[in-house]
Amino acid sequence: MNMNLKKITVCFLALLLCSEVFPQSLSKADYVRADSVLKRAGRVYSSFVKPHWVGDTHEFWYVNHERSGDIYYMVNAETGKKRKVEKQEEETREAQQRDFRSHRDTSKVLSPDQQWEAYIRDNNLCVRPVGGRGEIVLSLDGTNKAFYSARLQWSPDSKKISTLKVMDVDERRIPLIRSAPSDQRQPILEWRDYAKPGDVLPVYLPVLFDLKERRQLPLETNQYVNQFHLRLTGWRKDSRAFTFEFNQRGHQRYTVGEVDAVSGRITHIADETSPTFVYYNNIIRRDLDDGRQMIWASEQDGWRHLYLIDCTTGKIRNRLTQGKWVVRALDYADEKAGLVYFYASGLYENEDPYNRHYCSVKLNGGGFRDLTPENGNHEVVFSKDRKYYTDVYSRPDLPPVSLLKRTSDGSLVAEIERCDVGDLISEGWQPVEVFHAKGRDGTTDIWGNIHRPNGFDPSRKYPVVEFIYAGPHDSHVDKAFRPAHHLMSKLVELGFIVVSIDGMGTSNRSKAFHDVCWKNLKDAGFPDRKLWIQAAAARYPSMDISKVGIYGWSAGGQSAMGALLFHNDFYKVAVSFCGCHDNRMDKIWWNEQWMGYPVDSTYAASSNVDNAPLLRGKLLLINGELDDNVDPASTLQVVDALVKAGKNFDQFYLPSKGHSLGSTFEIHQIQDYFVKHLKGEEPPEWD
């Protein structure tokens, strides 16, 4: 081979290798195509039956998206037969009535017998006959900082009133600058109430007044002073007592209390404690037999399960559910039939443990049934008499199947619809793959999804981008079918493999799985996430894990930046949206739940600000100046720390934007950042 031919061959091989690593440069047309992925939904047919049950009958109608258009059907649940109809009118539902009155409201509250009206005047409780004079002042010690709440609750017999006495505090406020107001040239300073971890909080204590005796009954409430919150939860129907729920500061104790209307004695029906945290955002409670029994969810054995409590003793009467799975939500209690209906997940070893199944169990703890045994994530809707129900199930890798079943035995009446994605498949659409691998302990399965682009070529190498949201208040990976995801699918179509994972520290698994987050939000499941991505890449060599990026919003924004601080041997590029970069700067209710109270050194250990000098890799920070969910100063403080540490980074600080970022501008910034720094291409110009 002569020298010139050898040089040409070497150059050709080099170009060939480069074309494998860096595909042909993206064009504006590629971006337009990526931006259009949400239109896929219009090419998905018979996707999800949403039944509208007709009054007390066993018939329902639904609208079905078909190739010929939207078709309306009426279904007879007894026979499973369906017929086309004319369009039906949407039924209206009455909104659930809840008392959202301000604690300082001065409006009058009518007694059940309509003889009296109660109200707050000058911080004290007053009553008077309806339509007459003769005001009766029931309290005299109310002040501006220790006042009686206007959220008054009459006993059903109209003889007593319960409310709260509020020891108020001056809540922290944060300043927000509206730099570019629409109606004037000069910026505007705005303020928001915003308590942060460690702040002094108001105290709410239950109080009881006897209208006949014109007096306040003394209650022993000293043990409820150290509180995050206390709220009243209503009277017993026979007026013998009212109840409240108490969340102790630090979230390690949650109590259901009952106040005797005659003696004022307080008993605890439930008193849940934990050395880490009681997950108060998912409290499950249902009173039965006018409060003589109560269904209560507890994690006392390491899994969230249902118990039947004897409210006269506070002791467990029956354990309703048990096993290495969790109750997700309580739907309905049929006291007459002695049955409880609920959603659960983790029932089967051979499927995704996050799939929700609809189940029932007897109040004596026997007769457990899964009314939705098909492998998938289920949503059910019942007829008014609950004799029939629709069951729509799907998975990220299984388009929806809509079934009609009998409640009595869960048997199938008919398959109503089966989703058709044939048009998408013909276009080269790639369904999401559900993937699982072992976590950091070597035994626990970690579950997530893999998104691949249309026309995916397994012989090519694709950079990997992870979408992260590791908030401990839930699990976050899609479990139902979606033909396209708002941003993940847009990134995928630009030549990335995008993954989403629920690592340890998120909820809906065991208590031990959840507790990993305790005082350790910087963990964010990263040891599990990296192992999962490595296992996926070992199975699928098309995943180029020498080029891994990550992005996230809010708590996910904190984690995305944290990837480049604490795991920068693995993650190379990060985009952080409106991140809470220091848990001492963020809202109290979210951060004290997981990081604990009082504020201690663990807050600093998880702080992106304190750990900013550890940054390696390419970082883009984006947030809005009017974010009243996450204090914008949190991002500016991390910027300050990065500057002082001499670190290079990129930032967009957006005027007039709040917490809900996700417009075309922000989406294109994410796309451009990963195209440039992971794919090694210069993004196209776009308008």
C-alpha positions in Angstrom: 0.0 0.0 0.0 1.5 3.3 -1.0 1.9 6.1 1.5 -0.9 8.4 0.1 -3.4 5.5 0.0 -2.4 4.6 3.6 -3.1 8.2 4.7 -6.4 8.2 3.0 -7.4 5.0 4.6 -6.4 6.2 8.1 -8.4 9.4 7.6 -11.4 7.5 6.3 -11.3 5.2 9.4 -10.9 8.2 11.7 -14.0 9.9 10.1 -15.9 6.6 10.4 -15.1 6.4 14.1 -16.1 10.0 14.6 -19.4 9.5 12.8 -20.2 6.6 15.2 -19.4 8.7 18.3 -20.9 12.0 17.0 -23.8 11.4 14.5 -24.5 13.8 11.8 -25.1 17.3 13.3 -28.6 18.1 14.4 -30.6 20.6 12.4 -33.4 23.0 13.2 -35.7 20.4 11.6 -34.6 17.9 14.2 -35.6 20.3 16.9 -39.0 20.9 15.3 -39.5 17.2 15.1 -38.5 16.8 18.7 -40.9 19.5 19.8 -43.8 17.7 18.0 -43.6 14.5 20.0 -46.6 15.3 22.2 -48.7 15.1 19.0 -48.3 11.3 19.2 -51.2 11.1 21.5 -53.5 11.9 18.6 -52.3 8.7 16.8 -53.1 6.5 19.8 -56.5 4.9 19.6 -58.9 3.4 22.2 -56.4 4.4 24.8 -58.3 4.8 28.1 -62.0 4.2 28.9 -63.2 6.9 31.3 -66.7 5.8 32.3 -69.5 8.1 33.1 -72.0 6.0 35.1 -75.6 7.0 34.5 -77.4 7.8 37.7 -78.3 4.7 39.7 -78.2 2.4 36.7 -75.7 -0.2 35.5 -75.0 1.7 32.3 -72.1 4.1 31.5 -71.0 6.0 28.5 -67.5 6.9 27.3 -65.9 8.6 24.4 -63.4 6.6 22.3 -60.7 8.2 20.1 -60.7 6.2 16.9 -59.2 6.7 13.4 -62.6 7.9 12.2 -62.8 10.4 15.1 -64.2 10.5 18.6 -67.1 8.0 19.0 -69.5 7.8 21.9 -70.6 4.5 23.3 -73.1 3.3 25.9 -72.3 0.1 27.8 -74.7 -2.2 29.7 -72.6 -3.5 32.6 -74.8 -6.5 33.3 -74.3 -7.9 29.8 -71.1 -6.1 28.6 -72.8 -5.1 25.4 -72.0 -1.6 24.0 -73.7 0.6 21.4 -73.0 3.8 19.6 -75.0 6.8 20.9 -75.2 10.5 20.4 -72.9 12.6 22.4 -73.6 12.7 26.1 -73.4 15.6 28.5 -70.7 15.6 31.2 -72.2 15.1 34.6 -71.4 17.7 37.3 -70.1 16.8 40.7 -70.6 18.8 43.8 -67.3 19.9 45.3 -66.4 18.5 48.7 -67.1 21.1 51.3 -64.1 21.9 53.5 -63.6 24.7 56.0 -60.9 26.9 54.5 -61.9 30.0 56.5 -59.1 32.1 57.9 -58.4 31.6 61.6 -59.3 35.3 61.9 -62.5 35.3 59.9 -65.3 37.3 61.5 -68.2 35.6 59.7 -70.9 33.8 61.7 -71.3 30.0 61.9 -74.8 28.7 62.3 -75.6 26.0 64.8 -77.1 22.7 63.5 -80.4 23.5 65.1 -80.3 26.9 63.5 -81.0 28.6 66.8 -77.5 30.1 67.4 -74.7 31.8 65.5 -71.1 31.7 66.7 -68.4 34.1 65.7 -65.1 35.7 66.7 -65.0 39.3 67.9 -61.9 41.0 69.3 -60.1 37.6 69.3 -62.7 36.0 71.5 -65.6 33.5 71.0 -69.1 34.9 71.1 -72.6 33.5 70.4 -76.0 35.0 70.1 -79.5 33.8 69.2 -80.3 33.9 65.5 -82.0 37.1 64.5 -81.8 38.5 68.0 -79.7 40.3 70.5 -78.1 39.2 73.7 -74.6 38.4 72.8 -72.9 35.9 75.0 -69.1 36.2 75.3 -67.6 32.8 76.0 -64.0 33.7 76.3 -62.2 36.8 77.7 -58.5 36.0 77.4 -58.1 36.3 73.6 -55.4 38.7 72.4 -53.9 39.5 69.0 -51.1 37.0 69.6 -53.2 34.4 71.5 -56.6 34.3 69.8 -59.5 31.9 69.3 -59.7 30.5 65.7 -62.8 31.3 63.6 -62.8 27.6 62.3 -65.6 26.9 64.8 -67.2 23.4 64.9 -70.6 23.0 66.6 -71.5 19.7 68.1 -74.4 18.0 66.3 -76.7 18.7 69.2 -75.8 22.4 69.2 -74.8 22.4 72.8 -71.0 22.7 72.5 -68.4 24.4 70.3 -64.9 23.2 69.6 -62.2 25.4 68.1 -58.5 26.2 68.4 -56.6 28.7 70.5 -53.8 30.0 68.4 -50.5 31.3 69.8 -49.4 33.3 66.8 -45.9 34.3 65.7 -44.5 36.6 63.1 -43.8 34.4 60.2 -40.7 34.8 58.1 -41.2 36.6 54.8 -39.0 36.4 51.7 -38.5 39.3 49.2 -39.1 38.8 45.5 -38.1 41.3 42.9 -40.3 41.7 39.8 -37.6 43.1 37.5 -39.8 43.6 34.4 -43.4 44.4 35.4 -45.8 44.8 32.5 -47.4 48.0 33.8 -44.4 50.1 34.8 -40.7 50.7 34.1 -39.4 50.4 37.6 -39.0 47.0 39.4 -41.5 46.0 42.1 -40.6 44.5 45.5 -43.0 41.7 46.6 -43.1 39.7 49.8 -44.2 36.2 50.6 -44.9 34.4 53.9 -42.3 31.6 53.9 -41.3 29.6 57.0 -38.0 27.8 56.8 -36.5 24.9 58.9 -35.8 25.9 62.5 -38.2 28.8 62.5 -40.6 29.4 65.4 -44.1 28.2 64.5 -47.6 29.1 65.7 -49.1 26.7 68.2 -52.7 25.4 67.8 -54.4 23.9 70.9 -57.9 22.4 71.1 -60.5 24.2 73.2 -64.1 23.3 74.2 -67.0 25.5 75.2 -70.3 24.5 76.8 -73.1 26.8 75.6 -75.6 25.8 78.3 -73.1 26.5 81.2 -71.6 29.5 79.4 -68.1 28.3 80.1 -64.9 26.9 78.7 -64.1 23.4 79.8 -60.4 23.0 80.9 -58.4 20.6 78.6 -54.9 19.2 79.5 -53.0 20.2 76.4 -49.4 20.8 77.6 -48.1 17.8 75.7 -49.1 19.3 72.4 -47.2 22.6 72.7 -44.1 21.2 70.9 -45.9 20.9 67.6 -45.5 21.2 63.9 -49.3 21.4 63.5 -52.6 20.4 65.2 -55.9 20.4 63.4 -59.5 19.5 64.5 -61.1 16.6 62.6 -64.7 16.8 63.6 -67.4 15.8 66.1 -68.9 12.4 66.7 -72.4 12.2 65.4 -73.8 11.7 68.9 -71.9 14.7 70.2 -70.1 12.7 72.8 -66.6 13.8 71.7 -64.6 15.6 69.0 -61.2 14.6 67.5 -58.0 16.2 66.5 -54.7 15.2 64.8 -51.4 16.3 66.3 -48.0 16.3 64.4 -45.1 16.8 66.8 -42.3 19.0 65.7 -39.7 16.9 64.0 -42.4 14.5 62.5 -41.4 11.6 64.7 -44.8 11.4 66.4 -48.3 11.6 65.0 -51.4 11.3 67.3 -55.1 11.1 66.8 -56.8 12.5 70.0 -60.4 12.4 71.2 -61.8 14.9 73.5 -64.7 13.8 75.8 -67.4 16.5 75.5 -68.5 16.1 79.2 -65.2 15.7 81.1 -62.8 17.3 78.7 -60.5 14.2 79.1 -58.2 13.5 76.1 -57.5 10.0 75.0 -55.2 8.9 72.2 -56.8 6.6 69.7 -53.6 6.3 67.7 -50.1 7.4 68.6 -47.6 6.6 65.8 -43.9 7.1 66.5 -40.7 6.6 64.6 -37.0 7.1 65.3 -36.7 8.6 61.8 -40.0 10.2 60.6 -43.7 9.5 60.5 -44.7 10.0 56.9 -47.5 12.5 57.7 -48.3 13.4 54.1 -49.7 9.9 53.6 -51.8 9.5 56.8 -54.6 7.0 56.2 -57.5 7.2 58.7 -61.2 6.2 58.4 -63.6 6.3 61.3 -66.3 3.6 61.5 -69.4 3.2 63.7 -69.4 6.9 64.7 -65.8 6.7 65.8 -66.0 3.6 67.9 -63.6 1.9 65.5 -61.0 3.3 63.2 -59.1 2.1 60.2 -55.5 3.3 60.6 -52.4 2.8 58.4 -49.1 2.1 60.3 -45.6 1.2 59.3 -44.9 -0.4 62.7 -43.7 -3.7 61.1 -41.7 -2.0 58.3 -44.5 -1.9 55.7 -47.5 0.4 55.4 -50.5 -1.7 56.4 -54.1 -1.3 57.6 -55.2 -2.0 61.2 -58.7 -1.8 62.8 -58.4 0.2 66.1 -60.8 -0.1 69.0 -61.3 3.6 69.8 -62.5 2.9 73.3 -59.2 1.4 74.2 -56.8 2.7 71.5 -55.7 -0.9 70.9 -55.6 -2.9 67.7 -58.8 -5.0 67.3 -57.8 -6.6 64.0 -54.8 -6.5 61.7 -56.4 -6.1 58.2 -53.4 -6.5 55.9 -49.9 -7.9 56.1 -46.9 -8.9 54.0 -43.9 -7.4 52.2 -46.1 -5.0 50.3 -47.7 -1.6 51.0 -51.1 -0.1 51.1 -51.1 2.9 48.8 -54.5 4.5 49.5 -57.8 3.6 51.3 -60.7 4.0 48.9 -63.9 2.8 50.5 -65.2 1.2 53.7 -68.5 -0.8 53.5 -69.5 -1.1 57.1 -72.6 -3.0 56.4 -70.8 -5.7 54.4 -67.7 -5.5 56.6 -65.4 -4.9 53.7 -62.6 -2.4 53.1 -61.4 -1.4 49.6 -57.9 0.0 48.9 -55.0 0.3 46.5 -51.9 -1.7 47.2 -48.5 -2.3 45.4 -45.7 -4.8 45.6 -48.1 -7.8 45.8 -46.3 -9.9 43.2 -42.6 -10.9 42.9 -42.8 -11.2 39.2 -43.9 -7.6 38.4 -43.0 -4.0 39.1 -43.5 -3.4 42.8 -44.9 0.1 42.1 -47.9 -1.2 40.1 -51.2 -0.3 41.9 -53.7 -3.0 42.4 -57.2 -2.6 43.7 -58.0 -4.9 46.6 -60.5 -5.7 49.3 -60.3 -7.3 52.8 -62.8 -8.1 55.5 -62.9 -6.0 58.7 -62.0 -9.2 60.6 -58.7 -9.4 58.7 -59.7 -12.3 56.4 -60.8 -12.7 52.8 -58.2 -10.7 51.1 -58.8 -10.3 47.3 -57.0 -8.6 44.5 -59.8 -7.4 42.2 -57.3 -6.4 39.6 -54.7 -9.3 39.3 -53.5 -8.5 35.7 -49.9 -7.4 35.5 -50.1 -3.6 35.3 -50.9 -0.4 37.0 -54.7 -0.2 37.6 -57.3 2.5 37.9 -60.9 1.5 38.7 -64.3 3.4 38.7 -67.4 1.9 40.3 -71.1 2.1 39.5 -73.0 4.0 42.2 -74.1 0.8 43.9 -70.6 -0.6 43.5 -71.8 -3.8 41.9 -69.7 -3.2 38.7 -66.5 -1.4 38.0 -64.2 -0.5 35.0 -60.6 -1.6 35.4 -58.1 0.1 33.1 -54.6 -1.2 33.4 -51.4 -0.4 31.6 -47.6 -0.3 32.0 -45.0 2.0 30.3 -44.4 -1.0 28.0 -48.1 -2.0 27.7 -50.8 0.2 26.1 -54.0 0.4 28.2 -56.5 -2.4 28.4 -60.0 -1.4 29.6 -62.1 -4.1 31.3 -65.6 -4.3 32.9 -65.8 -6.5 36.0 -68.2 -7.6 38.7 -67.4 -6.5 42.3 -68.9 -9.7 43.9 -66.1 -11.9 42.6 -63.9 -9.7 40.4 -64.9 -11.7 37.3 -64.7 -10.3 33.9 -67.9 -9.1 32.2 -66.2 -7.9 29.0 -63.2 -6.3 27.5 -64.3 -2.8 26.5 -61.3 -1.5 24.6 -57.7 -2.4 23.9 -55.3 0.4 22.9 -54.0 0.5 19.4 -50.5 2.0 18.8 -50.0 0.5 15.3 -49.5 3.9 13.7 -46.7 4.8 16.1 -45.0 1.5 15.6 -45.1 2.0 11.8 -43.3 5.3 12.3 -40.4 3.6 14.2 -41.6 4.6 17.6 -39.8 2.9 20.4 -41.9 1.9 23.5 -40.5 2.6 26.9 -38.6 -0.4 28.4 -39.2 -1.2 32.1 -35.8 -2.3 33.6 -34.7 -3.4 37.0 -31.3 -4.1 38.6 -30.0 -4.7 42.1 -29.4 -1.7 44.3 -26.5 -0.9 46.7 -27.4 -3.7 49.1 -27.1 -6.3 46.4 -30.6 -7.7 47.0 -33.2 -5.0 46.6 -34.5 -4.5 43.0 -34.4 -0.9 41.8 -36.9 -0.1 39.0 -36.8 2.5 36.2 -37.6 3.2 32.6 -35.5 3.4 29.4 -36.6 5.8 26.6 -35.1 5.3 23.2 -35.4 7.5 20.0 -37.5 6.7 17.0 -35.5 4.6 14.6 -33.2 3.5 17.4 -30.1 1.7 16.0 -28.7 -0.8 18.6 -25.3 -0.7 16.8 -24.8 2.9 17.6 -23.7 4.6 20.7 -26.0 7.1 22.5 -25.2 9.5 25.3 -27.3 8.8 28.4 -29.4 11.5 30.2 -31.1 10.8 33.5 -34.2 12.7 34.5 -34.1 12.8 38.4 -36.7 13.6 41.0 -35.9 11.9 44.2 -38.4 13.6 46.5 -39.1 11.3 49.4 -42.7 12.2 49.5 -43.5 9.7 46.7 -42.1 7.5 43.9 -41.8 9.3 40.6 -41.1 7.0 37.6 -44.1 6.6 35.3 -46.0 3.3 35.8 -48.8 3.8 33.3 -48.5 4.0 29.5 -47.7 7.3 28.0 -46.9 7.7 24.2 -44.7 10.7 24.9 -43.3 12.5 27.9 -43.1 16.3 27.9 -39.3 16.6 28.0 -37.9 13.1 28.1 -39.3 12.3 24.7 -38.0 15.6 23.2 -34.5 14.8 24.4 -34.7 11.3 23.2 -35.6 12.5 19.6 -32.3 14.5 19.6 -30.3 11.3 19.9 -30.1 10.6 23.6 -31.2 7.6 25.7 -33.1 9.0 28.6 -33.7 7.1 31.8 -35.7 7.6 35.0 -35.2 5.7 38.2 -36.7 5.4 41.7 -33.8 4.8 44.0 -33.7 4.2 47.7 -35.0 7.1 49.8 -38.2 7.4 47.9 -41.6 6.1 49.1 -44.0 3.3 48.3 -41.6 0.5 49.2 -40.6 -0.7 52.7 -40.0 1.7 55.6 -36.3 0.8 55.5 -36.1 1.7 51.7 -37.7 5.1 52.6 -35.6 5.8 55.6 -32.4 6.1 53.5 -33.4 9.7 52.9 -33.4 10.5 56.6 -31.1 13.5 57.4 -29.4 12.6 54.1 -31.2 14.2 51.1 -27.9 14.5 49.2 -28.0 10.7 48.9 -31.0 10.9 46.5 -30.6 7.2 45.7 -27.4 7.9 43.7 -25.6 4.7 44.7 -28.6 2.7 43.3 -29.0 4.9 40.2 -25.4 4.4 39.1 -25.6 0.7 39.6 -28.9 0.6 37.6 -27.4 2.6 34.7 -24.3 0.4 34.7 -26.4 -2.8 34.7 -28.5 -1.4 31.8 -25.4 -0.5 29.8 -24.0 -3.9 30.4 -27.1 -5.4 28.8 -27.4 -2.7 26.1 -24.0 -1.5 24.8 -25.7 1.2 22.8 -25.8 3.2 26.1 -22.6 5.2 26.3 -22.1 5.7 30.0 -18.8 7.6 29.5 -21.2 10.4 28.6 -23.9 10.6 31.3 -25.9 13.8 31.9 -28.7 14.6 34.4 -31.4 17.2 34.9 -34.2 17.9 37.3 -36.6 20.4 38.7 -37.0 21.7 42.3 -35.8 18.9 44.6 -34.7 17.3 41.4 -32.7 20.5 40.6 -30.9 20.1 44.0 -30.1 16.4 43.1 -29.0 17.3 39.5 -26.4 19.7 40.8 -25.5 17.3 43.6 -24.6 14.7 41.0 -21.7 16.9 39.9 -20.6 17.5 43.5 -20.8 14.0 45.0 -20.8 11.7 42.0 -18.8 13.6 39.4 -16.8 10.4 38.5 -20.0 9.2 36.8 -22.1 12.3 35.8 -20.5 14.8 33.5 -23.2 17.4 32.6 -26.1 18.7 34.7 -29.0 21.1 34.2 -30.6 22.2 37.5 -34.0 23.9 37.4 -35.2 26.1 40.4 -33.3 23.9 42.8 -33.4 23.9 46.5 -29.7 23.9 46.9 -29.7 24.2 50.7 -32.4 22.7 52.8 -32.1 25.4 55.4 -33.2 27.9 52.7 -36.3 26.0 51.6 -39.9 25.6 52.9 -40.2 24.2 56.4 -42.9 21.6 55.8 -40.9 19.7 53.2 -37.4 19.9 54.6 -38.0 19.3 58.3 -40.0 16.2 57.3 -36.9 14.5 55.9 -33.9 16.4 57.4 -35.4 16.6 60.9 -35.6 19.2 63.7 -33.7 20.9 65.2 -31.5 22.0 62.3 -28.1 20.3 62.7 -24.9 19.5 60.8 -26.7 17.1 58.4 -28.2 20.1 56.7 -24.8 21.4 55.8 -23.6 18.0 54.7 -26.4 17.9 52.1 -26.0 21.5 51.0 -24.9 22.3 47.4 -23.8 25.7 48.7 -21.4 24.3 51.4 -20.1 21.7 49.0 -19.9 23.9 45.9 -16.0 23.6 45.8 -16.5 19.9 44.9 -18.0 20.8 41.5 -16.6 19.0 38.4 -18.3 18.9 35.0 -20.6 21.2 33.1 -23.4 22.8 35.1 -26.3 24.9 33.9 -28.5 26.6 36.6 -31.9 28.0 35.7 -34.4 29.6 38.0 -37.0 32.4 38.1 -36.9 35.6 40.2 -40.5 35.2 41.3 -40.3 31.6 42.6 -42.3 31.4 45.8 -42.0 27.7 46.1 -38.2 27.6 46.3 -36.6 30.8 47.5 -34.7 32.2 44.5 -31.9 33.2 46.9 -31.1 29.5 47.2 -29.8 29.4 43.6 -28.1 32.8 44.0 -26.3 31.6 47.1 -25.0 28.6 45.3 -23.8 30.9 42.5 -22.0 33.0 45.0 -20.3 29.9 46.4 -19.3 28.7 43.0 -17.8 32.1 42.1 -15.8 32.1 45.3 -14.6 28.6 44.6 -13.4 29.7 41.1 -15.7 27.2 39.4 -17.0 27.6 35.8 -20.7 27.2 35.2 -23.6 28.6 33.2 -26.8 30.3 34.5 -30.1 31.8 33.4 -31.9 33.9 36.0 -35.2 34.6 34.4 -37.3 37.8 35.1 -41.0 37.4 35.8 -40.7 33.6 36.0 -41.8 31.5 39.0 -41.4 27.8 39.9 -43.2 26.3 37.0 -40.5 26.6 34.4 -40.8 24.6 31.2 -41.6 27.0 28.3 -40.0 26.6 24.9 -37.1 28.8 25.9 -36.1 26.7 28.9 -36.7 23.4 27.1 -34.4 24.5 24.2 -31.7 25.5 26.7 -31.7 22.0 28.2 -31.6 20.5 24.7 -28.8 22.7 23.6 -26.7 22.1 26.7 -26.8 18.3 26.4 -26.3 18.4 22.6 -23.2 20.6 23.0 -21.6 19.0 26.1 -22.6 15.4 25.8 -22.9 14.9 22.0 -20.1 17.3 21.2 -22.1 19.1 18.6 -22.9 22.8 18.1 -26.7 23.2 18.4 -28.5 24.8 15.5 -29.8 28.3 15.6 -33.5 28.5 16.6 -36.0 31.3 17.0 
